């Protein structure tokens, strides 16, 4: 069942001249007959089986409607799934041919809307027979972003180049000469997701400097600590002083011995 206000707007906006029938009582009550997903393509009028009908071509069927006083709405329908084609004849008649060969002839069809009605039905039949093919979404190839080292052939500057720039005409930032990077095996940057975590302090300062040693510690490239070297130096001084004193004392003893003799 359709919303009556929406259907009223839909009928008045029909591209065919059949919208002149939108104010008929049969059209005003059509919302009770249509399904939620069913919409109207065209309207016309004609005589079938001795009765005058308002005819509506919808997305699923052809409706014959006649509102009779004290009786109610009389309705006939032809499903589009059973229909082969609709033909508008020159003598103001509509011919509906079913797939099994059966025919339905509607006479005294409104001349200004009959041809448009048949054209709308045939267009809808063509859509049902050949539904539009679903177009697959475009395939997006995601390449892994990596950087490699490229040497400028003009100034020999070593440049960090992204693999997305391979074979593109670029300009060397050092010598301003045209370059076309070629891929190399030497990667200077890990793929996304493998980068080492940056400390929070560096993230806040926006710096990528190397880590500094903690305060209170001294680092040396020697295999011994500084105090061991100091102790060795003191021992060396003591040995040197002691040796010199012993030599001077020994020399004085020899001089006295020679004087006594």
C-alpha positions in Angstrom: 0.0 0.0 0.0 1.4 3.4 -1.1 1.2 6.7 0.7 -1.7 8.6 -0.9 0.2 12.0 -0.8 3.3 10.6 -2.4 1.3 8.8 -5.1 -0.6 12.0 -5.8 2.7 13.9 -6.4 4.0 11.0 -8.5 0.9 11.0 -10.8 1.0 14.7 -11.3 4.7 14.5 -12.2 4.2 11.9 -14.9 6.2 12.7 -18.1 3.3 11.4 -20.3 0.1 13.2 -20.9 -1.7 10.6 -18.9 -1.4 12.8 -15.8 -4.7 14.3 -16.9 -6.3 11.2 -15.3 -4.6 11.8 -12.0 -7.7 13.5 -10.6 -10.1 10.7 -11.4 -11.6 8.8 -8.4 -10.0 5.6 -9.6 -6.6 7.2 -9.5 -7.2 8.8 -6.1 -7.8 5.3 -4.6 -5.0 3.6 -6.4 -2.7 3.8 -3.3 -4.8 1.1 -1.7 -4.0 -1.3 -4.6 -0.3 -0.6 -5.3 2.5 -2.4 -3.4 5.0 -0.5 -1.4 7.7 -0.8 -4.1 5.3 -0.4 -7.1 5.2 2.9 -9.0 3.1 4.2 -11.9 4.6 4.6 -15.4 1.6 5.9 -17.5 -2.2 6.4 -17.4 -4.9 6.2 -20.1 -8.5 5.2 -20.5 -10.3 2.7 -22.7 -13.2 0.3 -23.2 -12.8 -3.4 -22.5 -15.6 -6.0 -22.2 -18.3 -3.3 -22.5 -16.9 -1.2 -19.6 -14.9 2.0 -19.5 -11.7 1.7 -17.5 -9.0 3.9 -16.2 -5.8 2.0 -17.1 -2.5 2.3 -15.2 0.8 0.9 -16.3 2.9 0.2 -13.3 6.3 -1.3 -12.7 4.8 -4.7 -12.2 1.4 -4.9 -14.1 -1.3 -3.2 -16.1 -4.3 -2.3 -13.9 -7.9 -1.8 -15.2 -9.8 0.2 -12.6 -13.5 1.3 -12.5 -15.1 2.8 -9.5 -18.8 1.9 -9.4 -21.3 3.7 -7.1 -22.7 1.5 -4.3 -20.5 -1.4 -5.5 -16.9 -0.3 -5.1 -13.8 -0.6 -7.1 -13.7 -3.1 -9.9 -10.2 -4.3 -10.9 -8.6 -6.3 -13.6 -4.8 -6.8 -14.1 -2.3 -8.2 -16.5 1.1 -9.0 -15.0 4.1 -7.8 -17.0 5.8 -11.1 -16.3 3.2 -12.7 -18.5 3.2 -10.0 -21.2 5.1 -10.1 -24.5 4.4 -6.7 -25.9 1.9 -3.8 -26.1 0.8 -2.4 -29.5 -1.0 0.8 -30.2 -3.2 0.4 -33.3 -4.3 3.2 -35.6 -7.9 2.7 -34.8 -7.5 4.0 -31.2 -7.0 0.5 -29.8 -4.4 -1.1 -27.5 -3.4 -4.7 -28.1 -1.7 -6.6 -25.3 -0.1 -9.9 -26.4 0.8 -12.4 -23.7 3.7 -14.8 -23.9 1.4 -17.7 -24.4 -0.2 -16.0 -27.5 -3.4 -14.8 -25.8 -4.5 -11.3 -26.8 -6.4 -8.5 -25.0 -7.9 -5.7 -27.1 -8.9 -2.4 -25.5 -11.0 -0.2 -27.7 -11.8 3.6 -27.6 -8.4 4.3 -26.1 -7.7 8.0 -25.4 -5.8 9.1 -28.6 -3.4 11.5 -26.9 -2.2 9.0 -24.3 -2.5 5.5 -26.0 0.8 5.6 -27.9 2.7 6.9 -24.8 1.0 4.2 -22.7 2.2 1.4 -25.1 5.7 2.8 -25.2 6.0 3.0 -21.4 4.9 -0.7 -21.1 7.3 -1.9 -23.8 10.2 0.1 -22.2 9.4 -1.5 -18.9 9.3 -5.0 -20.5 12.7 -4.4 -22.0 14.1 -3.5 -18.6 12.7 -6.7 -17.0 14.1 -8.9 -19.8 17.5 -7.2 -19.8 18.2 -5.9 -16.3 21.3 -3.6 -16.1 24.4 -5.5 -15.2 26.0 -4.7 -11.9 29.2 -2.8 -12.4 31.9 -4.2 -10.1 33.6 -1.6 -8.0 37.0 -0.5 -9.3 39.9 -2.6 -7.9 42.3 -0.5 -6.0 45.8 -1.8 -5.8 47.4 -0.7 -2.5 51.2 -0.7 -2.7 53.3 -0.9 0.4 55.0 2.4 1.0 58.8 1.9 1.3 61.8 4.2 0.8 65.0 3.3 -0.8 68.3 5.1 -1.3 68.9 6.7 -4.8 72.1 8.4 -5.9 71.7 11.4 -8.1 73.6 10.8 -11.3 74.5 14.6 -11.6 75.7 15.6 -8.1 76.0 12.1 -6.5 73.8 13.2 -3.6 72.1 10.3 -1.8 68.4 10.8 -1.7 65.6 9.0 0.2 63.0 8.1 -2.4 59.6 6.6 -1.9 58.7 3.6 -4.1 55.7 5.5 -5.4 58.1 7.9 -7.2 59.8 5.1 -9.3 60.1 6.1 -13.0 58.7 9.6 -12.4 60.3 12.7 -13.7 61.5 14.5 -10.6 64.0 17.2 -9.7 67.0 16.7 -7.4 66.7 18.9 -4.4 70.5 19.4 -4.3 71.5 20.3 -7.9 68.0 21.0 -9.3 68.7 18.6 -12.2 66.0 16.3 -13.6 66.2 12.7 -12.3 64.1 9.5 -12.7 64.5 7.2 -9.7 65.1 3.6 -10.3 64.3 0.9 -7.7 67.1 -0.5 -5.6 67.4 -3.3 -3.1 68.7 -1.0 -0.4 65.8 0.0 1.7 66.3 2.8 4.2 62.8 2.9 5.8 60.7 0.0 7.1 57.2 -0.6 5.8 54.2 1.0 7.6 53.5 -0.6 10.9 57.1 -1.7 11.5 58.5 1.6 12.6 59.9 1.7 16.1 57.8 3.5 18.6 58.8 7.2 19.2 59.1 8.1 22.9 56.3 10.3 24.2 58.7 13.1 25.0 59.9 13.3 21.4 56.4 13.1 20.1 55.4 16.1 22.2 58.4 18.1 21.0 58.0 16.9 17.5 61.7 15.7 17.4 63.2 12.6 16.0 66.6 13.0 17.7 68.5 10.0 19.1 67.9 8.9 22.6 70.1 10.6 25.2 71.6 8.7 28.2 69.9 9.2 31.6 71.4 11.9 33.8 73.7 10.7 36.6 75.5 8.2 34.5 78.8 8.6 32.6 79.6 6.6 29.6 83.1 5.7 28.5 84.6 3.6 25.7 87.4 2.2 28.0 87.2 -1.4 29.3 88.0 -0.1 32.9 86.2 2.4 35.1 87.8 5.7 35.7 88.6 5.0 39.4 90.6 1.9 38.4 92.7 4.0 36.1 93.3 6.5 39.0 94.3 3.7 41.4 96.8 2.3 38.8 98.3 5.8 38.3 98.7 6.3 42.1 100.4 2.9 42.4 102.7 3.8 39.5 103.7 7.1 41.2 104.4 5.3 44.5 106.6 2.7 42.7 108.5 5.4 40.9 109.1 7.4 44.0 110.1 4.4 46.1 112.5 3.2 43.5 114.2 6.6 43.2 114.6 6.9 46.9 116.0 3.4 47.2 118.5 4.1 44.5 119.7 7.3 46.1 120.0 5.6 49.5 122.0 2.7 48.1 124.4 5.2 46.3 125.1 7.1 49.6 125.9 3.8 51.4 128.5 2.9 48.7 130.1 6.3 49.0 130.7 6.0 52.7 132.2 2.6 52.4 134.7 3.8 49.9 135.7 6.7 52.2 136.4 4.3 55.1 138.7 2.2 53.0 
